[in-house]
């Protein structure tokens, strides 16, 4: 990052002795942060904008102007625009957008330049959040509807290269873990406005994180975002309406299991595998991957159905860790476990282990997995093969 810049031009002169101007490839930063802190912020912003640019397939077209306030006392009266002052004083940020127009030969208005100016406090990733707004506005001319605009800005501030795990502020995590979820309809169809509350931002982040990382929905999410940023008359339901039940199920499951490090891509639900009801001597076999969530066993059960199973192979719950069989270790970690799914509802999980029989206590489709902390699946390795076979009903005893 460059040293503080002094060009002699009025617009680049510090507004007080505590405020300096710093520049990097994509940003011009005016701030009262220390030089070390300012350059560290610019490094984070540059890494983030590279990821955002890569995601949208759109390089940043012009410098993003930012003013980041560390201490309000360092900024003289009148140095912060009136439009930005309420946001700064409330500990938040705002992106001020302007569009310049010229007329073509036919007298029609044409956009010639879109410019954004960011004002933000230095804390809690606010500069990164606002930088995503500025990027979208300067490169696409808009930021999309509130749920998408704020959800993607939150997503951008948390993005890490080659890391799809959840990494959010601890306060936000505690809120999501302890609060009744907002419905998808509340998030995508509400009349909430930008800047309403960090709590609403949290729910928008949840939805955008799920849709962008879960392979069931990610292929449709980027095209939807580009359509929204392009001003096309597209809505959430136009793209995901046919998948609303599936998304709602995975959204609620995500929130039930959410913690730092959780991977939506590894825990994506298998909606494609068709189950079968085993009858007579019929069998089916499935490979269970250690670093995945619930996986389809390809078995449809009716209450009272009995199946036998034999699991072979082993897996590990940490890099270069000991091999564990499907019976699990002394703490039951690494044990093969099952669960029944029926009509978008999950019931209580149950132990399976290495071999034995299972009798269905209700109707449902069988799913299985390697027992481990939901947020520590990524470093697991290995597979276990499980063979299921129908167990013939015992003949009724004659009286």
N, C-alpha and C positions, 0 to 999 in steps of 0.2 A: 504494500500500500504506500501511496505517496505521502510525503510530509505535508503539514499544513500549507495550504496554498494562499499566496497573497499576490494578486494581479494588479492591484491599484484601482480596479473598477469598483464603483460604489456597491454593486450588488454582491460582491464577494468579500466585502470588508466585514470583519467580526462585529457583532452588535454590542459586545462588551469585551473586557479583557479576558474573561473566562471562556469565551466562545471562539472556536477555530473552525476552519474549513478543511476537510480531508477529501481526497478523491481516490477512486479505484476504477476498474474497467467499466463498471456499469452504474456507479453511484457517485453522487456528489453530496457529501455529508457535512452539515453544519451542526455542531454540538458542543456542549460544555463538558462532555466526558473527557477524561484524561487521554493523552495521546495513545497510550497503550490500550486503553479500553476502546477507543474509537477505531483503532486499526483492527482490534480483535472483532469488533462488530462488523466492520467492512468485510473481513474474511468470512464470517458466517453468512453475511448477506450474499456475497459472491458465490459461495458454495450452493446456497439455496436457490439463487436465480438461475444457476446452471442447471439444477435439477428441474426447476419449473420450465425452463426453456426446452429442455430435453423432452419432458412429458408432453408439452403442447406441440413440439416440432416447430417451434417459432423462436428464433433468436431475439434477444432484446433489441429493440430498434433505436432506442435513444436513452441517454443518461436519466436515471431516476434521481430526482432532487429530494433530499431528506433533511429534516431538522429534527434532531433527537434531543429531548430535554431530560437531563439527569436531575438537576435541582432547579426548581422554578425560580428560586431567588437569584440565580445567575442571569436571568433574562429580564432586561429592563422593561418597564411599562411601554406597551406599544410595539414591542419587538415580535410578539406572537400575534398573528392575524386574528381578528375577532371571531372568524368562523372556526378557528382551531382551538381557541382558548377554553371553551367548555370541556372539550375532550381531554386536553392536557391537564386541566385542573381536576378532572375525575379519574386521572390515572390511566387514560386510554390513548387512542390515536385517531387520526382522520386523514383521508386522502382527498385533497382538493383537486378537482378535475376541470380543465378548460379545453374547449375545442375552438379552433380558429377556422373560419370559412372564407372561401373566395368564390366568386362567380365565374362560371365558364362562359364561352362565347354565346351560349344560348340563354344566359342569365340565370342558370341553375346553380344552386349552392353545391359546392364540393368541399369535403373535408380536406384541409391542407396540413393540419398539424393537431395532434391530440397530446396534451401535456398534463402530467400529474405532479403535484407537490405534496409530499408526505410530512405530516407533523405527528410525532409520537413520543411517548415517555420511553425511557430506556429499559424498563423492566418487562419481565414476563413474555418476552418474544414479540412485543407489540411492533417494533420496527419491521420484523420479518413479515408479520401479518399484513401490515399496511403496504409493504413492498410488493406483495402478491397482487393486491388491488391495483397498485400503480402499473405493474407489468401488464396486467390484463387490459387496463384502460388504454394504455399507450400503444399496445400492440394489436388490440382487437376493437377498441372504441367503446367497450362496455365490460361489465363484470358479471352479468347474468342476474337471475333472480336472487333474492336474499339468501335462500337456503344454500344455493350453489356458491354464490359469491363469498359468503362468510365461511361456509364449510371448507371451501378450497383454500381460503386464506389461512384458516387454522391448520389445514393439512400441510400447506406449504411451510409454515413456520416449524413444524415438527419433522419434516422429511429428512431422512438420512440416506446417503448413497448406499445402495446394495443392502438395505435393512428394512424389511417390511414389518418389523415388530412394532407394537404400540409403545410410544415414548411420549408421554404427555405430562403436563404439570401435575404434581402430586395433589394439589387442591382440586383440580378438575377430575382427577381419578377418584378421589374420595367422594366427590359429588355424584359422579356417575354410578359408583358402587352402592350408594346409599339412597338413591332417589328413584321413585317410580318413573319408568321410561315415558318420554313423550311418544305419542303415536307417529307413524310415518306421515299420516295426513296432517297432523299438527306441524310437522317440520316442513313439509313441501308445499302445503296449501294455506298456511297461516298468512295473516296480513302483518306479521311482525316486520319491523323495519330494521335496517342496519344500525348497529350501535345500541340495540335494545338491552342486552345483558350478556355477560359472559356465560351464564347458564344456558341460554338459547344457542350461543355459539358452540357450546359443548355438544349439544344434540346434533347440530348440523355437521360438526366434525365427525361424529360417530357414523352418520349415514354416508358421508363422502369417503371416509376411510374404508368402510365395509365395501362400498360399490367399486372403489378403485383398486382394492387388493384381493377381493374374493373372485376367483376365476369364473364363477357362475355368472357374474354381473359386470366384471371389468371390461369385457369386449364391447359392451354397449355404452359404458360410462364416458369414455373419452369422446366418442362421436357425439354423444348428447351434450357434453360440455362445449365442444367446438360449435355445435349448432346454436347453443344458448349465447355463446360469445359472439357468434356471427349474426345475432339478431333474428334468427329464424323462429317462426311461430311454433316452437316445440315445447312440450311440457313433460314433466316427470312421468305422468300416466301414459303419455303417448308411447314412451319407450319401454316402461316397466309395468304397465298395467296388467299384462298377461302373466306377470311373475310376482304379483303383489303378495300372494300368500307365502311363496317361497322366501321372498325378501323379508317379510315381517317375521317369519320363523327364525331366519338366520340373524336378523337384527336383534331379536330378543335373546337368542342364544349367545350372541356376542356379548351383550350387556350382562348376562348372567355369569359369564366366565371372565370378563374383562379384568386385566391387570397389566402392569408394565411387562412388555415382551410378548404379549399375546399375538399370535399370527393367524389372521383371518384366512390367509391362503392355505395354511396347513389344516385348518379346521372347517374348510368349506364342506357343505353337505352334498352327498351323492344323490342327486335327483334322477340320474339316468339308469342306474343298474336296476334291472327288473327282477323282483324276487319270485320265488316259486315255492309252492307248498309241497314238502316232501311226503311221499306216500309209498307204502309198501317197503321195498328195499332201496328206494332211490336215494342218491347222495348228491352232495354239492361240495365244492372246495373253494376256499378263498385265501388269498395272501393278505395278511394284516401287516401294515407298515408301521414301524415304531414311532416315526415322527409325524404321524397324522392323527387327526381327531377321530370321531366315529366313522367307521367304514362299513359299507353294506356287506352283510354276510350272505346275501342272495337267498334268504330263507323267509318265507311267509308262514306265520303261525296263527292257529286258531286256539282259543282258550282250551287247555287240556292236551294239546299236541305235545308229544315228547320227541326229542331228538337226542341222539348221542353225538359226542364230538371227541376228536383227538387232535391235539395241537403239537406240531413239531417245529423245531428250529429255536433260535434264540435272538436276543436283541440286547442293546446296550443303552443306558440312559444318560451317558455322558461321553465326551470324546475320549477314546482309548480306555473306556471304563470296562469293568468286568461284564462278561456275558451272562445274561439272565434268561432262564427258560420261561415258558408261559405260565408256570406256577408262581413266578414273582420272587422277590427277595423276602427277607424277614419282616420288612415293613409293608409287604404286599405291593410295593412298587414294581412295575414291570409285569404284573399279573394280567392275564387275558381276562377282560371284563366285557359284559354285554349290556344292551339296553333295548327296549321295545319302542318303536315309533308307530303311531297310528293317527291319521287325520291331522297332521301338523302338531301333534302333541308327543312329548317325550315322557316316559314313565321312569321309575326309579332304576338305576343301574344295579347290576348283580354280578357276582363273581362267577367265572367259568373255570379258569385254570388250565391245567394240562390235558385233562380228559374227564369224562363223566357224562351225565345226562342232565338235560334241562327240560322242565315241564312248563309250558306257557301258562301264566296266571291270567292272561287276557289276550285278545287278538292284537296282532301287531307284526311289523317287519323287524327282523333282528339286525342290529348293528353291533359291531365289536371294535375294541381298540386296546392298545397297550396302556395300562394304568400308569399315569404320570401327571405331574402338575401341568395344568393347561398352558401355562406360560413358559414351560421349559421343554417343549416338544422339539424345538429346532435342532438341538444337538443330539437327539436320539438317532440310532442307526439299527439296521437289521430288520428282518421280517420273520413272521411265524406263519406257517401254513396250517389252516384249520379245515378238517374234513367233517362235515355234518351228515348224519344218516337218520332217516326216520326210524323210530322205535315202534314196533308193532304193538297195538293195544293188547293188554292182557285179556284173555277170554274170561267172560263172566263165570263165576263159580256157580255150579248147580246146587240147588238147595236140597 
